[in-house]
C-alpha cells in the first residue's frame, strides 16, 4: 500500500474524455449466444512504437474460414521467477497479443526462434489441439478465450493471447461522462488519475496509460476499453471507500504493486481484466474489507498471489463478504493462485464469509516456501474467521512447486499479531488435478479452540482417481493418504464424497 497515495484527495483527471461503466466483455457462453448468426467480425489494435515488443513470435489472425489475414502487434510483458537458493528474482521477457472478434477466427502462430518440437495451448481444459507444421501452428476459436501458447515446455518465452468479444457499446470520444484515452502513450503529472463519481475512464485499443487509476469515495464509476495500464507508479487500479465500480477488459502490465486493489469497497465488478507482472508483491487482485465483489473472466499471471482476499490491513477495517471469482484463468509464478485470510484485526476480530470460486483453470503455482503454498489456500490469521466457502469446478494443471490445497489456522509472526479463530463450512466440489504426483496437502487446525470444521470434498479427482471415503483402499488407510493429504487432530468433520453420495445426502 502506498501511504502517500492514501493521503491524496485532489482530482487529477489529466485532460481526458471517455465511456460509461459496463463496457466490458460478456462471458464466453453469453457471447456465443449473442453472436449466433451474426456477421463475423475482427478488430485488431496497434501497439504504440514507444512500447517495447518481443521478437519470439509472429501472430496472424483472420475470420474463419477464409477472411483476410491480419498481423497482430506483439507486446512485451515481463514475468518473474524466484531462485530458491539465493532468494534473488529473475525477470523474463514474454509475449502478448490481443484482439476482439465475433463469430470464429483462425489463428496462426509462428515461433521465430525455430526448433519447434512440441506445442501446448493452455488452459488444457479448452481442448485446443493446434495443427503444427514446422515452426508454425494454427488453431480456431469459436468463442472468446484467453490462452497461452507454449513451445517446447518453455513457460516464460511463450505467447499470451487475449481473444476477447467485440465491444457492444463503444463510446464517443466527446462523451461528457467519459475520460477518453485514444491510441498512444499517456501520462499524468504525478502518475495518478483520480476518477469522479459518475465517470468512466475509457482506454481505447492501442492506448497506454502510465498512471494508477484511483476510485476514492466515489460511486457509479468505472474503467473500461481495450487499452493497457503499463508500468504504473503504484498498482493498476485502486478502489477505496467506493461503491458500484466496474473494471473491464483492460490489460495491466508490470505495475509497481497490485493490478487491482479494493479496500472498503462494495458492489465492484471486475470483468475481462488481464494482468501480467514480474516485480515483488506483484499481486493480481487483492480484496480488503469489501463486499459484493464479482471477479469474472479475468486472466491473472502474477509474481505474487493472483487473487488475495483479506480483512483489515493498513487503514481498511471491516468484514469481507460475498466475494465471487468465476470463469477465470490463474497462473502464479510466485506464491498462491488463490489466498484467503492472512491479514485481519486482532483487536476487533473480523470475518471472511460467503466466498465462491467457480469454473476456474489454474495453470501453474510455484512457491518453495511451505508456509505460502497452495493453489487454493485458506490461511486464517490475525483472529480472522473464514466461513462458508464454496469451490466448484476448478481444474488444476501440472504445476511446478507447491500444494494443491492448503488450509491452516495460523499465527505467522511475520504478518500476524494473533492466531486465526477458525475455518468453517467449506465445500469443495469438482476439484481436479492432472500432473505429476502431488506433494502432500496440509489441513492444519491450530488447537481444539482454533479448529478447521465441516470440510467436504465432493468429487475430488486426482490424476483420474475419485477420492472418496467409500473408495477401495486398505481398511487401515486414511482417505487423506490417497490424495496425499495430512489433516491433523484439529480438523473436525472432514468428508470425501462421490457426486452420487453427495446428491443422496442432500436428498435425505
C-alpha positions as semicolon CSV with decimal commas, in nm:
position;residue;x (nm);y (nm);z (nm)
1;X;0,000;0,000;0,000
2;X;0,137;0,340;-0,098
3;X;0,096;0,567;0,203
4;X;0,130;0,886;0,001
5;X;-0,143;0,767;-0,233
6;X;-0,385;0,713;0,055
7;X;-0,346;1,081;0,153
8;X;-0,426;1,218;-0,190
9;X;-0,763;1,382;-0,235
10;X;-0,727;1,612;-0,533
11;X;-0,876;1,512;-0,869
12;X;-0,614;1,455;-1,138
13;X;-0,832;1,397;-1,441
14;X;-0,543;1,493;-1,675
15;X;-0,749;1,617;-1,961
16;X;-0,941;1,311;-2,069
17;X;-1,279;1,213;-2,212
18;X;-1,440;0,859;-2,249
19;X;-1,701;0,591;-2,159
20;X;-1,954;0,472;-1,907
21;X;-1,947;0,170;-1,683
22;X;-2,040;-0,166;-1,821
23;X;-1,836;-0,161;-2,142
24;X;-1,679;-0,495;-2,071
25;X;-1,696;-0,828;-2,247
26;X;-1,960;-1,085;-2,164
27;X;-1,890;-1,441;-2,059
28;X;-1,798;-1,691;-2,326
29;X;-2,136;-1,863;-2,322
30;X;-2,334;-1,542;-2,338
31;X;-2,108;-1,406;-2,610
32;X;-2,159;-1,714;-2,825
33;X;-2,536;-1,692;-2,785
34;X;-2,539;-1,322;-2,871
35;X;-2,315;-1,374;-3,173
36;X;-2,500;-1,675;-3,313
37;X;-2,573;-1,597;-3,674
38;X;-2,401;-1,258;-3,655
39;X;-2,167;-1,136;-3,925
40;X;-1,806;-1,240;-3,850
41;X;-1,603;-0,951;-3,716
42;X;-1,239;-0,897;-3,625
43;X;-1,092;-0,591;-3,453
44;X;-0,716;-0,554;-3,404
45;X;-0,528;-0,282;-3,219
46;X;-0,189;-0,112;-3,262
47;X;0,095;-0,121;-3,015
48;X;0,246;0,228;-2,975
49;X;0,600;0,231;-3,108
50;X;0,724;0,366;-2,775
51;X;0,620;0,041;-2,605
52;X;0,866;-0,250;-2,616
53;X;0,796;-0,555;-2,828
54;X;0,924;-0,912;-2,827
55;X;1,054;-1,100;-3,130
56;X;0,986;-1,463;-3,042
57;X;0,660;-1,493;-3,234
58;X;0,472;-1,375;-3,538
59;X;0,094;-1,391;-3,497
60;X;-0,172;-1,362;-3,766
61;X;-0,550;-1,387;-3,732
62;X;-0,845;-1,392;-3,971
63;X;-1,217;-1,451;-3,957
64;X;-1,284;-1,819;-4,025
65;X;-1,278;-1,985;-4,266
66;X;-1,131;-1,756;-4,531
67;X;-1,103;-1,396;-4,414
68;X;-0,807;-1,171;-4,484
69;X;-0,508;-1,238;-4,259
70;X;-0,413;-0,957;-4,021
71;X;-0,080;-0,947;-3,837
72;X;-0,103;-0,866;-3,467
73;X;0,133;-0,635;-3,284
74;X;0,329;-0,808;-3,010
75;X;0,368;-0,657;-2,662
76;X;0,642;-0,748;-2,414
77;X;0,512;-0,837;-2,069
78;X;0,769;-0,939;-1,811
79;X;0,747;-1,237;-1,577
80;X;0,929;-1,329;-1,257
81;X;1,096;-1,632;-1,102
82;X;1,245;-1,670;-0,754
83;X;1,571;-1,858;-0,702
84;X;1,501;-2,090;-0,405
85;X;1,869;-2,100;-0,306
86;X;1,951;-1,729;-0,305
87;X;1,607;-1,567;-0,292
88;X;1,700;-1,345;-0,585
89;X;1,450;-1,275;-0,858
90;X;1,498;-1,325;-1,230
91;X;1,291;-1,139;-1,488
92;X;1,197;-1,292;-1,823
93;X;1,060;-1,121;-2,131
94;X;0,749;-1,281;-2,276
95;X;0,494;-1,206;-2,549
96;X;0,136;-1,079;-2,556
97;X;-0,107;-1,010;-2,840
98;X;-0,477;-0,925;-2,825
99;X;-0,778;-0,866;-3,048
100;X;-1,160;-0,874;-3,043
101;X;-1,390;-1,085;-3,256
102;X;-1,735;-1,227;-3,307
103;X;-1,809;-1,549;-3,490
104;X;-1,500;-1,767;-3,536
105;X;-1,135;-1,686;-3,603
106;X;-0,835;-1,878;-3,724
107;X;-0,506;-1,800;-3,551
108;X;-0,159;-1,866;-3,690
109;X;0,145;-1,852;-3,461
110;X;0,500;-1,884;-3,591
111;X;0,785;-1,943;-3,347
112;X;1,063;-1,726;-3,490
113;X;1,332;-1,892;-3,282
114;X;1,282;-2,217;-3,468
115;X;1,332;-2,566;-3,335
116;X;0,967;-2,626;-3,251
117;X;0,910;-2,989;-3,150
118;X;0,622;-2,957;-2,907
119;X;0,332;-2,715;-2,863
120;X;0,064;-2,676;-2,599
121;X;-0,227;-2,432;-2,592
122;X;-0,340;-2,370;-2,235
123;X;-0,559;-2,400;-2,035
124;X;-0,574;-2,770;-2,120
125;X;-0,947;-2,783;-2,042
126;X;-1,022;-2,592;-2,363
127;X;-0,910;-2,897;-2,558
128;X;-0,731;-2,692;-2,826
129;X;-0,510;-2,918;-3,038
130;X;-0,333;-2,700;-3,293
131;X;-0,219;-2,810;-3,636
132;X;0,160;-2,795;-3,639
133;X;0,375;-2,764;-3,949
134;X;0,739;-2,693;-3,873
135;X;0,755;-2,379;-3,659
136;X;0,403;-2,264;-3,746
137;X;0,084;-2,374;-3,574
138;X;-0,281;-2,296;-3,641
139;X;-0,599;-2,332;-3,441
140;X;-0,952;-2,195;-3,443
141;X;-1,154;-2,019;-3,173
142;X;-1,533;-2,006;-3,184
143;X;-1,571;-1,806;-2,863
144;X;-1,367;-1,554;-2,660
145;X;-1,069;-1,716;-2,490
146;X;-0,755;-1,611;-2,304
147;X;-0,489;-1,867;-2,394
148;X;-0,118;-1,931;-2,359
149;X;0,075;-2,086;-2,649
150;X;0,368;-2,274;-2,503
151;X;0,653;-2,401;-2,721
152;X;0,883;-2,685;-2,610
153;X;0,765;-2,659;-2,247
154;X;0,905;-2,305;-2,210
155;X;0,677;-2,137;-1,954
156;X;0,835;-1,793;-1,985
157;X;0,917;-1,730;-2,352
158;X;0,562;-1,809;-2,456
159;X;0,271;-1,624;-2,618
160;X;-0,022;-1,491;-2,416
161;X;-0,318;-1,431;-2,642
162;X;-0,629;-1,240;-2,530
163;X;-0,909;-1,307;-2,781
164;X;-1,200;-1,107;-2,645
165;X;-1,556;-1,041;-2,757
166;X;-1,613;-0,726;-2,959
167;X;-1,740;-0,430;-2,762
168;X;-2,113;-0,372;-2,791
169;X;-2,133;-0,008;-2,683
170;X;-1,813;0,173;-2,761
171;X;-1,834;0,540;-2,652
172;X;-1,772;0,854;-2,848
173;X;-1,452;1,039;-2,756
174;X;-1,653;1,351;-2,666
175;X;-1,896;1,173;-2,432
176;X;-1,915;1,404;-2,125
177;X;-1,942;1,106;-1,888
178;X;-1,616;0,962;-2,005
179;X;-1,244;1,025;-1,962
180;X;-1,122;0,907;-2,301
181;X;-0,771;0,798;-2,398
182;X;-0,708;0,713;-2,762
183;X;-0,422;0,515;-2,917
184;X;-0,079;0,626;-2,798
185;X;0,104;0,665;-2,466
186;X;-0,047;0,889;-2,198
187;X;0,074;1,010;-1,859
188;X;-0,047;1,239;-1,582
189;X;0,152;1,497;-1,390
190;X;0,202;1,283;-1,080
191;X;0,132;0,932;-1,206
192;X;-0,224;0,911;-1,069
193;X;-0,564;0,955;-1,231
194;X;-0,847;1,023;-0,984
195;X;-1,190;0,940;-1,122
196;X;-1,502;1,133;-1,009
197;X;-1,842;0,978;-0,939
198;X;-2,043;0,906;-1,249
199;X;-1,740;0,897;-1,480
200;X;-1,566;0,611;-1,656
201;X;-1,210;0,604;-1,780
202;X;-1,206;0,454;-2,128
203;X;-0,878;0,324;-2,269
204;X;-0,929;0,263;-2,638
205;X;-0,747;-0,026;-2,802
206;X;-0,386;0,076;-2,859
207;X;-0,391;0,327;-2,572
208;X;-0,136;0,303;-2,292
209;X;-0,190;0,491;-1,968
210;X;0,108;0,514;-1,736
211;X;-0,091;0,616;-1,430
212;X;-0,263;0,442;-1,141
213;X;-0,639;0,481;-1,179
214;X;-0,792;0,576;-0,842
215;X;-1,154;0,549;-0,728
216;X;-1,176;0,704;-0,381
217;X;-1,501;0,799;-0,208
218;X;-1,692;0,779;-0,535
219;X;-1,979;0,577;-0,681
220;X;-2,107;0,464;-1,019
221;X;-1,770;0,497;-1,192
222;X;-1,554;0,266;-1,397
223;X;-1,256;0,171;-1,609
224;X;-1,318;0,012;-1,949
225;X;-1,190;-0,037;-2,302
226;X;-0,919;-0,247;-2,459
227;X;-0,616;-0,040;-2,369
228;X;-0,324;-0,102;-2,135
229;X;-0,210;0,023;-1,796
230;X;0,167;-0,016;-1,802
231;X;0,448;0,049;-1,555
232;X;0,220;0,244;-1,324
233;X;0,369;0,430;-1,028
234;X;0,169;0,214;-0,785
235;X;-0,087;-0,052;-0,875
236;X;-0,301;-0,057;-1,184
237;X;-0,631;0,046;-1,021
238;X;-0,721;0,134;-0,661
239;X;-1,078;0,132;-0,529
240;X;-1,122;0,273;-0,177
241;X;-1,439;0,358;0,017
242;X;-1,637;0,345;-0,305
243;X;-1,941;0,164;-0,437
244;X;-2,078;0,043;-0,768
245;X;-1,749;0,042;-0,956
246;X;-1,685;-0,155;-1,275
247;X;-1,347;-0,251;-1,418
248;X;-1,344;-0,406;-1,762
249;X;-1,122;-0,580;-2,014
250;X;-0,813;-0,361;-1,995
251;X;-0,467;-0,514;-1,955
252;X;-0,229;-0,433;-1,668
253;X;0,141;-0,484;-1,745
254;X;0,409;-0,481;-1,474
255;X;0,264;-0,233;-1,224
256;X;0,458;-0,128;-0,915
257;X;0,206;-0,303;-0,696
258;X;-0,117;-0,494;-0,742
259;X;-0,312;-0,497;-1,066
260;X;-0,628;-0,405;-0,870
261;X;-0,667;-0,326;-0,501
262;X;-1,004;-0,298;-0,326
263;X;-1,038;-0,153;0,024
264;X;-1,371;-0,091;0,198
265;X;-1,546;-0,114;-0,137
266;X;-1,887;-0,258;-0,218
267;X;-2,063;-0,350;-0,538
268;X;-1,749;-0,394;-0,752
269;X;-1,740;-0,589;-1,079
270;X;-1,410;-0,679;-1,246
271;X;-1,480;-0,842;-1,581
272;X;-1,235;-0,948;-1,851
273;X;-0,925;-0,790;-1,696
274;X;-0,584;-0,925;-1,797
275;X;-0,274;-0,886;-1,581
276;X;0,092;-0,992;-1,607
277;X;0,360;-0,891;-1,357
278;X;0,722;-0,961;-1,259
279;X;0,801;-0,732;-0,966
280;X;0,793;-0,817;-0,597
281;X;0,446;-0,809;-0,442
282;X;0,306;-0,806;-0,793
283;X;-0,034;-0,945;-0,691
284;X;-0,325;-0,966;-0,928
285;X;-0,646;-0,865;-0,746
286;X;-0,639;-0,803;-0,369
287;X;-0,961;-0,751;-0,172
288;X;-0,966;-0,597;0,177
289;X;-1,274;-0,536;0,394
290;X;-1,508;-0,529;0,096
291;X;-1,844;-0,680;0,000
292;X;-2,044;-0,784;-0,304
293;X;-1,749;-0,823;-0,539
294;X;-1,764;-1,023;-0,863
295;X;-1,442;-1,112;-1,046
296;X;-1,537;-1,268;-1,379
297;X;-1,347;-1,381;-1,687
298;X;-1,007;-1,249;-1,581
299;X;-0,660;-1,375;-1,674
300;X;-0,406;-1,330;-1,395
301;X;-0,038;-1,422;-1,434
302;X;0,142;-1,271;-1,140
303;X;0,465;-1,257;-0,942
304;X;0,269;-1,300;-0,620
305;X;-0,086;-1,408;-0,530
306;X;-0,326;-1,393;-0,825
307;X;-0,636;-1,349;-0,607
308;X;-0,594;-1,250;-0,240
309;X;-0,889;-1,193;-0,005
310;X;-0,833;-1,041;0,339
311;X;-0,994;-0,825;0,606
312;X;-0,809;-0,549;0,794
313;X;-0,476;-0,412;0,676
314;X;-0,343;-0,055;0,669
315;X;-0,641;0,182;0,705
316;X;-0,903;-0,073;0,596
317;X;-1,146;-0,214;0,855
318;X;-1,446;-0,446;0,848
319;X;-1,560;-0,788;0,732
320;X;-1,512;-0,921;0,380
321;X;-1,830;-1,084;0,250
322;X;-1,993;-1,214;-0,066
323;X;-1,694;-1,240;-0,298
324;X;-1,723;-1,441;-0,621
325;X;-1,438;-1,537;-0,853
326;X;-1,552;-1,723;-1,166
327;X;-1,479;-1,816;-1,528
328;X;-1,113;-1,719;-1,498
329;X;-0,756;-1,839;-1,551
330;X;-0,489;-1,806;-1,282
331;X;-0,113;-1,857;-1,311
332;X;0,109;-1,781;-1,010
333;X;0,479;-1,760;-1,091
334;X;0,525;-1,678;-0,721
335;X;0,301;-1,762;-0,422
336;X;-0,066;-1,866;-0,449
337;X;-0,321;-1,859;-0,728
338;X;-0,585;-1,813;-0,452
339;X;-0,504;-1,698;-0,098
340;X;-0,759;-1,616;0,173
341;X;-0,735;-1,487;0,527
342;X;-0,378;-1,384;0,615
343;X;-0,446;-1,026;0,728
344;X;-0,706;-0,921;0,987
345;X;-0,781;-0,728;1,304
346;X;-0,664;-0,882;1,631
347;X;-0,822;-0,607;1,845
348;X;-1,163;-0,628;1,679
349;X;-1,183;-0,966;1,502
350;X;-1,337;-0,981;1,157
351;X;-1,496;-1,244;0,933
352;X;-1,444;-1,356;0,575
353;X;-1,779;-1,501;0,472
354;X;-1,957;-1,632;0,163
355;X;-1,666;-1,680;-0,075
356;X;-1,725;-1,859;-0,408
357;X;-1,464;-1,983;-0,656
358;X;-1,633;-2,129;-0,964
359;X;-1,523;-2,254;-1,306
360;X;-1,153;-2,173;-1,282
361;X;-0,841;-2,301;-1,456
362;X;-0,521;-2,289;-1,252
363;X;-0,230;-2,328;-1,493
364;X;0,062;-2,301;-1,255
365;X;0,182;-2,248;-0,898
366;X;0,547;-2,215;-0,796
367;X;0,632;-2,147;-0,434
368;X;0,928;-2,307;-0,250
369;X;0,820;-2,186;0,098
370;X;0,597;-2,437;0,273
371;X;0,409;-2,162;0,455
372;X;0,299;-1,996;0,134
373;X;0,194;-2,294;-0,074
374;X;-0,146;-2,398;-0,204
375;X;-0,316;-2,349;-0,539
376;X;-0,612;-2,282;-0,312
377;X;-0,501;-2,160;0,033
378;X;-0,729;-2,077;0,324
379;X;-0,496;-1,935;0,590
380;X;-0,680;-1,783;0,886
381;X;-0,454;-1,548;1,083
382;X;-0,498;-1,227;1,286
383;X;-0,812;-1,358;1,463
384;X;-0,989;-1,400;1,129
385;X;-1,274;-1,646;1,093
386;X;-1,321;-1,790;0,743
387;X;-1,664;-1,943;0,686
388;X;-1,896;-2,051;0,406
389;X;-1,651;-2,115;0,124
390;X;-1,760;-2,285;-0,198
391;X;-1,516;-2,417;-0,457
392;X;-1,696;-2,551;-0,764
393;X;-1,539;-2,668;-1,088
394;X;-1,169;-2,584;-1,053
395;X;-0,924;-2,756;-1,287
396;X;-0,559;-2,756;-1,181
397;X;-0,285;-2,837;-1,430
398;X;0,057;-2,982;-1,354
399;X;0,219;-2,702;-1,151
400;X;0,586;-2,653;-1,079
401;X;0,611;-2,636;-0,699
402;X;0,365;-2,626;-0,411
403;X;0,047;-2,792;-0,284
404;X;-0,291;-2,847;-0,444
405;X;-0,483;-2,723;-0,142
406;X;-0,374;-2,585;0,193
407;X;-0,596;-2,494;0,490
408;X;-0,438;-2,368;0,809
409;X;-0,525;-2,180;1,125
410;X;-0,203;-1,990;1,162
411;X;-0,002;-1,747;1,365
412;X;0,255;-1,625;1,115
413;X;0,465;-1,386;1,321
414;X;0,588;-1,207;1,009
415;X;0,236;-1,083;0,932
416;X;0,009;-1,177;1,224
417;X;-0,039;-1,049;1,577
418;X;-0,269;-1,336;1,679
419;X;-0,380;-1,681;1,571
420;X;-0,680;-1,713;1,342
421;X;-1,013;-1,809;1,501
422;X;-1,107;-2,084;1,260
423;X;-1,218;-2,215;0,923
424;X;-1,578;-2,338;0,898
425;X;-1,812;-2,484;0,638
426;X;-1,601;-2,538;0,327
427;X;-1,746;-2,731;0,032
428;X;-1,503;-2,825;-0,245
429;X;-1,685;-2,972;-0,547
430;X;-1,535;-3,096;-0,874
431;X;-1,177;-3,001;-0,799
432;X;-0,949;-3,190;-1,037
433;X;-0,574;-3,220;-1,075
434;X;-0,379;-3,372;-1,363
435;X;0,000;-3,394;-1,346
436;X;0,295;-3,540;-1,163
437;X;0,237;-3,696;-0,819
438;X;0,130;-3,432;-0,570
439;X;0,325;-3,307;-0,274
440;X;0,135;-3,364;0,049
441;X;-0,151;-3,119;0,100
442;X;-0,194;-2,983;0,454
443;X;-0,507;-2,920;0,660
444;X;-0,389;-2,788;0,996
445;X;-0,602;-2,667;1,283
446;X;-0,411;-2,473;1,550
447;X;-0,561;-2,633;1,861
448;X;-0,902;-2,755;1,981
449;X;-1,027;-2,397;2,020
450;X;-0,894;-2,284;1,683
451;X;-1,003;-2,569;1,458
452;X;-1,099;-2,641;1,097
453;X;-1,459;-2,766;1,095
454;X;-1,700;-2,913;0,843
455;X;-1,497;-2,953;0,525
456;X;-1,645;-3,162;0,244
457;X;-1,471;-3,266;-0,076
458;X;-1,721;-3,377;-0,340
459;X;-1,581;-3,546;-0,650
460;X;-1,218;-3,463;-0,582
461;X;-1,029;-3,615;-0,876
462;X;-0,651;-3,662;-0,864
463;X;-0,499;-3,797;-1,185
464;X;-0,824;-3,966;-1,279
465;X;-0,897;-4,120;-0,938
466;X;-1,205;-4,006;-0,748
467;X;-1,108;-3,960;-0,384
468;X;-1,390;-4,074;-0,153
469;X;-1,427;-4,226;0,191
470;X;-1,600;-4,518;0,018
471;X;-1,316;-4,582;-0,231
472;X;-1,131;-4,912;-0,243
473;X;-0,824;-4,898;-0,018
474;X;-0,670;-5,089;0,271
475;X;-0,902;-5,060;0,569
476;X;-0,627;-4,911;0,784
477;X;-0,552;-4,634;0,533
478;X;-0,700;-4,287;0,575
479;X;-0,879;-4,136;0,278
480;X;-0,637;-3,843;0,302
481;X;-0,347;-4,083;0,233
482;X;-0,475;-4,130;-0,122
483;X;-0,457;-3,761;-0,217
484;X;-0,196;-3,735;-0,048
485;X;-0,307;-3,502;0,233
486;X;-0,231;-3,465;0,602
487;X;-0,514;-3,345;0,827
488;X;-0,418;-3,304;1,190
489;X;-0,627;-3,377;1,501
490;X;-0,778;-3,027;1,495
491;X;-0,966;-3,089;1,169
492;X;-1,323;-3,186;1,260
493;X;-1,583;-3,347;1,032
494;X;-1,376;-3,388;0,717
495;X;-1,560;-3,582;0,442
496;X;-1,476;-3,711;0,095
497;X;-1,784;-3,797;-0,113
498;X;-1,864;-3,901;-0,467
499;X;-2,117;-3,690;-0,655
500;X;-2,381;-3,962;-0,613
501;X;-2,317;-3,979;-0,239
502;X;-2,343;-3,602;-0,205
503;X;-2,670;-3,594;-0,401
504;X;-2,812;-3,876;-0,190
505;X;-2,713;-3,698;0,130
506;X;-2,872;-3,374;0,010
507;X;-3,195;-3,556;-0,079
508;X;-3,224;-3,737;0,257
